[in-house]
Amino acid sequence: MPWNFGDILEAIETVLPPDAPAFVHGTRRISWGETSKRTNNLARALIKRGARPGDKVAFYMRNRPEYCETLAAAFKARLTHVNVNYRYVADEVFYIFDNSDAQTVVYGTEFRDIISEIRPRLTKVKTFVEVTDGGVPANFADDFEALTKEGDGSPLNIERSPQDEFFIYTGGTTGMPKGVIWAHNDLRETSLIALRKLGPVPENLEQVVAAIKTLGPGNRLLPACPLMHGTGLLMALSAMLAGGCVITLTHHSLDAHELWKAAEDNKAMTVVIVGDAFAKPMLAALEEKPGRYDTSSIVNIVSSGVMWSREVKQALLKHIPQAIMVDSFGSSEAVGFGTSMMTKDAEVTTAKFQISDRVKVFDEQDRPVEPGSGIRGFVAMPEPIPLGYYKDAKKTASTFKTIAGVRYSIPGDWCMVEADGTLTLLGRGSVCINTAGEKVFPEEVEETLKLHPSVDDVLVVGVPDEKWGQSITAVVVPRGEINEDELRRHVHRKLAGYKAPKRVLVAGVPLRAPNGKADYKGALDFAKRELGIV
């Protein structure tokens, strides 16, 4: 049947226990009974202030219940979610609002100064809503909490469409962020395709309701990574649509001790991270205070977006032996390329994934890559996939291609298909380094360098070079002292000689965004400055 997220939420709210927790944030608890009324009221309030089906709502806040409540209200009112990176400066925030044609902006009070600065240019925005934390909103904004109490909390009872849209703005490695357009039905269906491999799934609203009546509320999920990015957002959405609980952390940056305490207090079942940038501090907290936290409720830790090293997974499993370490390979443009699951009894290789049977791999001439051939190719996912990029026909045509009559999403991830059908991820094509005619994928070199005890984190970039075209350069966050020659020899011992970095630099800039994703542009700019390259 066709799916709409607003319809799913309205249906499950009728059968969930009213006191079951929907959102937890520190000491705050919001039940599903409260959530139903609050989000119905908020949806009506936004409609009353001029929002119409298809209008865009920009979400400009950190992880907190109001993010998820606004999401539910937008679905119910047939409005389109637009995520905003809260680390952006004013002009970047303006770009997202303007490019998305945002009609409503919901923002945290900490960002009021930026909103005030750019508001004269925001001619398309008709409604500002401020999450005030008990304070007084700006004179141009409505108070979020007041809107959740504006009405009787009853369902909207409006007809919605499976083609209602959901945007995920994704930064990529070059150019301005792009708005990926998902139809509700396609996004829901692509997740169900994967779940059907594990057993029966609800195929209509009646079955969804029956499952909750039988099994009760869904997953208790703790997204450690930001909701403003796809990994945390889509996992939180899956928990909400199953009547589960989303547990958000209160600190502005990752506090691993807060994470483990919140997991213990709320019996979290799933923790969502983005690779080693999250996993390493979490491991350090467990090793600092062994046995301090009760982690027995945790069923899995899920990561997506960057590589997650085998060694860190192994170490975490010593503290959480019952858990499954799930490495998910996908992107905002294509959900569910493949997974890699590791337990205490079954290890896996870093960056090696069991791919979905729907996935294809094509070479640069759009020819299928045969398993075990040794030919590198691009990963491709057939429909259901996004409709394209918002207001960008050129990028839509290059990413969403039709090959032999089938439309695919091909975000640009290079891989090798092994003889057994598994996939070894090499990296995103846009950061591939061409050195003396050889293609080198940064992530392969990075993962090798991370195995050295003196390296805590690293990005590998290609700086302009007259002799090589691009010279491989490692920008390292050290763990103690580093020896440049030793690190080059370390890579030589494990990879082909041409893949070893010509230079190793100590990072003088952050290597990652708050969601854990690599900032290759920042690392490259730093390396060029350090090496005196214009």
C-alpha positions, -999 to +999 in steps of 0.1 A: +000+000+000+011+036-004+027+051+027+026+086+043+044+093+075+017+116+089-009+088+084+014+063+101+018+086+132-019+093+134-027+056+133-002+044+159-010+072+184-045+057+188-031+024+202+002+033+219+000+034+257-005+072+265+023+071+291+048+053+269+078+076+264+082+092+230+111+115+237+137+118+265+162+147+269+181+147+301+154+149+328+126+157+304+101+130+294+074+135+268+049+107+265+032+095+234-001+108+248+014+143+251+032+140+218+000+133+199-017+164+213+013+187+210+022+178+174-015+180+163-017+215+178+016+225+163+006+212+128-027+232+130-008+263+142+016+263+112-014+258+088-032+287+105-001+309+099-002+302+062+017+270+056+002+249+028+008+213+016+043+211+001+056+242+019+091+238+034+099+239+071+136+246+080+148+229+112+176+249+127+183+234+161+205+208+179+193+174+190+163+178+212+126+166+214+114+197+196+132+185+164+112+153+164+080+170+174+083+195+146+090+166+122+058+148+133+038+181+130+052+187+095+042+152+084+007+157+097+003+191+080+019+178+047+049+201+051+084+193+039+113+189+063+145+208+055+176+202+077+200+230+086+236+224+098+238+244+131+275+249+125+269+270+095+278+307+095+251+333+086+255+332+048+254+294+047+222+293+068+207+319+044+216+297+015+197+267+029+166+288+037+166+305+003+175+275-018+148+254-001+122+281-004+115+277+033+081+291+043+085+283+081+117+284+102+118+266+135+150+275+154+167+272+188+170+304+208+208+301+207+206+309+170+185+340+173+213+364+165+220+347+131+183+346+123+181+383+132+211+391+109+197+374+078+160+379+084+157+411+062+169+389+033+145+360+040+116+373+019+101+338+014+098+330+051+064+338+065+066+322+100+094+320+125+091+297+155+116+299+184+123+271+208+129+293+238+138+270+267+114+289+289+125+324+278+108+350+257+109+346+219+121+373+196+095+399+187+092+385+152+088+349+163+061+326+178+070+306+209+072+269+202+058+258+235+028+281+231+020+266+197+020+231+211-008+242+235-028+261+209-058+239+204-075+208+217-049+183+205-073+164+182-062+147+150-062+168+118-081+143+097-068+156+064-061+136+033-024+131+027-004+118-003+023+091-006+041+117-028+044+142+001+081+151+002+109+149+027+142+168+021+177+159+033+202+186+025+236+169+021+269+188+019+291+164-001+327+173-006+324+200-033+300+228-041+270+240-021+247+216-002+221+198-023+185+190-013+177+154-018+140+149-025+124+117-011+087+109-015+073+095+017+063+063+000+097+057-016+116+063+016+093+040+036+094+013+009+132+012+006+135+005+043+108-022+042+126-039+013+156-046+036+134-056+065+115-081+044+147-102+042+145-108+079+108-118+080+073-105+077+067-068+080+035-047+083+024-040+048-005-016+055-017+007+083-039-019+098-010-043+102+012-015+117-015-009+143-019-046+150+018-051+154+020-023+180-011-037+198+007-071+200+043-061+205+040-027+222+061+004+217+091+002+194+128+006+197+144+028+223+170+047+202+198+070+212+212+090+183+246+103+194+251+120+161+232+151+150+196+148+138+204+175+112+222+148+092+208+117+075+223+090+097+207+102+130+176+116+113+166+085+094+172+063+124+152+086+147+124+086+121+123+048+120+119+047+158+091+073+157+072+054+131+073+023+152+061+040+183+095+039+200+114+064+220+141+088+208+167+097+235+187+128+229+218+141+247+220+175+263+256+184+257+265+204+226+294+180+218+297+143+224+301+135+261+306+098+261+299+095+299+266+113+294+258+089+265+264+057+286+245+071+316+215+080+293+217+046+277+216+030+312+189+052+326+166+048+296+175+012+287+185+022+252+184-006+227+201+011+198+229+037+198+235+055+165+270+069+157+292+079+128+323+058+128+354+061+149+349+098+157+321+087+180+332+051+188+367+059+201+355+084+228+327+059+238+353+032+241+376+055+261+348+062+286+341+025+291+378+018+297+382+047+320+354+034+342+351-003+335+318-018+348+305+016+358+276+016+333+249-010+328+249-016+290+229-048+291+199-033+273+219-024+241+211-047+212+231-029+186+253+000+178+247+013+143+271+035+123+269+050+088+286+076+068+323+069+074+344+038+080+343+022+114+375+003+122+374-034+131+398-028+161+374-003+178+345-027+172+364-055+188+373-034+219+337-022+223+325-058+222+346-066+252+325-042+272+291-050+254+295-086+245+258-091+236+256-063+211+258-064+173+281-038+157+262-028+125+281-008+099+256+005+073+267+016+039+244+042+023+239+078+017+212+105+016+207+096-020+205+059-016+195+041+016+206+005+022+235-003-001+248-029+023+256-038+058+285-053+078+276-069+111+301-079+137+296-098+170+321-111+196+320-144+178+321-132+142+346-106+131+346-087+098+371-067+078+369-029+079+350-015+049+337-049+037+300-051+032+274-077+024+255-059-004+217-059-010+207-081-039+192-051-055+225-032-057+245-031-090+280-019-096+289-002-129+322+009-143+329+044-157+313+033-190+281+022-172+290-015-178+282-040-150+312-051-129+315-088-124+323-102-089+360-110-085+370-092-117+392-067-099+376-039-118+366-009-097+331+005-101+304+028-087+277+014-065+242+019-078+207+014-063+176+010-084+141+025-075+126+033-050+151+061-049+149+099-045+131+121-071+163+141-075+180+172-061+158+202-054+162+229-082+193+213-096+186+194-129+223+191-138+233+173-106+201+152-107+210+140-141+245+130-131+235+112-099+202+096-109+209+079-141+190+055-163+210+025-175+194-002-197+160+013-190+164+012-152+167+044-131+195+042-105+209+064-078+247+065-082+261+089-055+298+083-066+310+056-041+339+035-056+341-001-046+354-035-055+331-065-058+348-096-044+344-131-058+320-140-029+297-111-038+308-089-009+317-053-015+349-035-004+343+002-001+371+024-015+357+059-011+338+087-027+350+095-062+351+132-056+380+129-032+399+102-051+436+111-056+452+108-090+490+104-084+512+097-114+482+081-132+473+058-103+440+062-085+443+062-047+413+062-024+419+082+007+400+060+031+421+030+023+453+049+033+435+064+063+424+031+077+460+018+074+474+048+092+449+045+120+463+011+128+495+028+139+496+035+177+507+071+172+476+080+151+443+090+166+426+103+135+437+112+100+425+124+066+444+119+034+443+144+006+460+151-027+478+184-030+488+198-064+523+186-075+542+193-107+558+158-108+530+136-096+499+156-105+487+151-069+509+143-040+494+121-013+495+140+020+483+128+054+469+152+079+471+135+113+457+140+148+485+124+168+483+102+198+516+114+213+547+119+191+547+110+155+575+100+132+569+109+096+593+083+081+579+056+104+543+063+093+553+062+056+571+028+062+540+016+081+518+022+050+545+007+027+543-025+047+506-029+041+498-012+008+514-006-026+543+019-024+526+046-045+498+048-018+522+059+009+519+096+018+547+118+005+542+141+036+526+137+070+514+169+087+501+174+122+465+187+120+461+223+128+424+223+120+394+201+130+392+171+106+355+164+110+322+180+111+300+175+143+283+145+127+317+128+124+320+131+086+353+140+071+361+176+061+383+169+032+382+205+019+393+219+052+421+193+054+433+201+019+432+239+025+453+233+056+478+211+039+483+236+010+489+264+035+514+243+055+533+233+023+532+268+009+511+258-021+489+286-036 
